[in-house]
Amino acid sequence: MGRCPTRSSTARVGSGSIVSQLTEHGPIDEYQLVVNPVLLGSGKRLFGGVIERTRLEQLDAKRFPSGNVMLRYAPESEVR
């Protein structure tokens, strides 16, 4: 966790379980997900602990030479 030098917000980096807990309490104004295109055959849900549905609007998508993709989303009520 650290403070972004150019903004007054706090960035939190963590596992899906931390994000799920924060999502349930509503303090997240933007989600940044990095997708690494690897097929594993099984796994767990990214936001498995979220009970209430939150609609997200895509803000941006950036593709990297490695094949990874960074996706930015905000809850619909937070979109500027």
Secondary structure, DSSP 4 states (H G I P E B T S, - for coil): -EE-TTSSSEE----HHHHHHHHHH---S-EEEEE-----S----TTTT--S---EEEEEEEE-TTS-EEEEEEEGGG--
